Amino acid sequence: MNVTLRQLTYLIALDRHRNFSRAAAAVHVTQPALSMQIRELETELGLTLIERRPRDIRLTRAGRMVLTRAQAIEAELRALQAEARRGQGGLNLGVIPTIAPYLLPRVLPALRSQAALRLREARTETLLEDLTSGRLDAAIIATPAPECHEAVLCEDRFLLAGTPALLAQNRGLAPDALDPGALLLLDEGHCLADQALALCGLTRAAQSVDLGASSLGTLCGLVGQGMGLTLVPELAAATEAKAVPGLALARFAREPARMIRLVRRRECPDADSWFDPLAATLREICTALISDARATFP
């Protein structure tokens, strides 16, 4: 039997895009070339994998079975590539946007001395997908990921941010007692926004202003101009307070927090050689940053 990796890759693309033209574009070949490879795969297996319809395609029962095996093979190949990179000293690390600007400047010198490093900044969902596929070796996130092996790096507490006048009006309030109309959050899809909504017992519908801010820095700049209040994690506190002169920070009586985690795939044969040392380095730096924030903003 002469089934090729190329044919399996084309089948995965075809399932993802549900159209021969779009699938061919995604894998950078012509539509006839992709169609020919799929037909050769069907001939080689003696199975009909695709129901060809006027406007789209659908996998047959046999096609779904082959797709599952193809996806497993692709994942194994990516894992092999990742292990090969690490064997040469390379590491692909993902970081969410509400951690990357504050942690990486302190972390990079230490990590570069240990291994060749490639960074990917993206939202949690994207990082976990890349982790599963093997495009990343590990990721720093702030939400639980039960499907992954994790090492907790630190507890990152939330502070209330606003102008001194707005903070004076809200001092002593619990997160769920804040005025929903005054609370400004990051755009949907950011875990920090979801955490803030949960802590304040709110939904998006309760907000009177939908800014669609894509970075915590933008949000703090708006808050510093008196446009409302927001929650700022300790890791970001010193950087944002320095960058926005009008920004003031206050602690809650009962401080809500997020847990910062380093995660990797559970099935990772060589993890003992790099994951724990990486976690130890990150934990040391995170702990120092948190200690500085608690001394600066008591």
Secondary structure, DSSP 8 states (H G I E B T S, - for coil): ----HHHHHHHHHHHHHSSHHHHHHHTTS-HHHHHHHHHHHHHHHTS--EEE-SS-EEE-HHHHHHHHHHHHHHHHHHHHHHHHHHHTTEEEEEE-TTTHHHHHHHHHHHHHHHSEEEEEE--HHHHHHHHHHTS-SEEEESS--TTEEEEEEEEEEEEEEE-HHHHHHHTT--GGGS-GGGB--B-TT-HHHHHHHHHHT--GGG-S----B-SHHHHHHHHHTTS-BEEEEHHHHHHHHHH-TT-EEEE-SS--EEEEEEEEES--TTGGGTHHHHHHHHHHHHHHHHHHHHHH--
